[in-house]
Amino acid sequence: MNSLKSVWSEGKTALGAWLSLRDPFVAEAAATSGFDYVCIDMQHGLADYEQTVAMLSAMARTPTVPIVRVPWNEQGIIGRVLDAGAMGVIIPMVNSPEEAKRAVDACRYAPTGTRSFGPLSAGMRYGGAYFGAANESVACIPMIETRGAVETLDDILAVPGIDAVYVGPADLSVTYGLPPGLDQQGDPFQSALATIVAGCERHGVVAGIHASAALAAARHERGFRMITVGFDAAPVLQALRSDEKAARAATT
């Protein structure tokens, strides 16, 4: 039911796309482009819940695994995106084992967790086997994106039910006193990445990260096995500005 978890179980690296815009057509295009997963960003992206449901529907009959980054570690919205058909949830700003357990509980039905039953779209999309398979199939992915989370990493990763953690490099940079960015030279940023990967390897958890196509090889070599490399918003803006600049120069 979740081919992303199959990729991880085979020891392979999953590549994904990130959607900050709110257009179902873009979601469908991303989901048919060969990525292992496509993530709808409800935290910093433009999509609200209604738009997220439409985007998940647009991805429903593609081979790509749909995941959602929710706005916060809150059981109501985690349950709603799962009921709408997301097969993985990225949960922001998880800084303690207590917060990690809250995230896991929201992703799992009893007796493992506290998710409420009512998978309207997910049940229709994945069939009658959904309930029995959901606790194993849904990927729970807390974000490790602060200095505090790195310092309590082993306690966080020891929480049962975490499938992967996802590094937010911009927030991680900020909490170490650096400007936000996908990458930073030297320590403390690089040592924090090494600490996260080593901790994941000790606990049997997949290390994921927000990156780019240019950073994919370096992140793969470091041991990350969930790497986001495709984006919708930035290329659109870059193409528009480039075309305007070229046309302006040609007509002035």
Secondary structure by P-SEA (a helix, b strand, c coil): ccaaaaaaaacbbbbbcccccccaaaaaaaaaccccccccccccccccaaaaaaaaaaaccccbbbbbbcccccaaaaaaaaaacccbbbbcccccaaaaaaaaaaaccccccccccccccccccccccccccccccbbbbbbcccaaaaaaaaaaaacccccbbbbaaaaaaaaacccccccccccaaaaaaaaaaaaaaaacbbbbbbccccaaaaaaaacccccccccccaaaaaaaaaaaaaaaaacc
